[in-house]
């Protein structure tokens, strides 16, 4: 029990430092994040925290970008996922102060990886109360390291993405000359 508690304290210290860095960057961009954690969770407990950043757009249609704050317990050095956090902050920097065509929500999610079936806990905590009355697309930005090619998945757990959304994403990647792999389409 003491070893588990020590690991949780180390994890939460590292996560707190990362969240402080994110908050500092958001502040420099003139943006504000809303923290949420597992204190009121009725399904699982974690010492982790999450942060939600909302950027209103011209339309209420929303792109939700999820970014894990932690990494798999067995991740090798250099595969901690920090590139995802950096890319999300760069996107917020680019969109902040403007009126994007659609709204954006960026979720920095703690407790996404662990050794039990309770994970991903940050996603589950957000989804517990998320009942949008507007169209939503969710993009999981989960890069463990800088990839040589992006892998695009068009569905998850039986829910298929609309073909127009997938095709628009693939065209954007192609125009930007970003190598990618997707079912039925591949560019290098």
SULTAWO-V974089 format. One line per field, one symbol per residue. ss: DSSP state (H for helix, E for strand, C for the rest). psi: psi as a letter, one per 40 degrees, with the letter a starting at -180 (. if undefined). burial: + if it has 9 or more other C-alpha atoms within 8 Angstrom, else -. A space follows every 50 residues. Layout:
ss: ???
psi: ???
burial: ???
This chain:
ss: CHHHHHHHHHHHHHHHHHHHHHHHHHHHCCCCEEEEECCCCCCCCCCCEE EEEEECCCEEEEEEEEEECCCCCCCCCCCCCHHHHHHHHHHHHHHCCCCC CEEEEEEEECCCCCCCCCCCHHHHHHHHCCCCCCCEEEEECCCCCCCCCE EECCEECCEECCHHHHHHHHHHHHHCCCCEEECCEEEC
psi: ddddddddddddddddddddddddddddefihihiiaedehediiieiii hhhhhiadiehhhhhhhidaiidehiiefeeddddddddddddddieigi diihhhhhhifdiaeieeihddddddddehgieihhhhhhgghdihiehh hhheihfehhiidddddddddddddefhhihihehhh.
burial: -------+---+--+--++--++-+++---+-+---++--+------+++ +++++++++++++++++++++-------+++++++--++-----++---+ -+++++++++++++----+++++-+----------+----+++++---++ ---------------+------++---+++++---+--
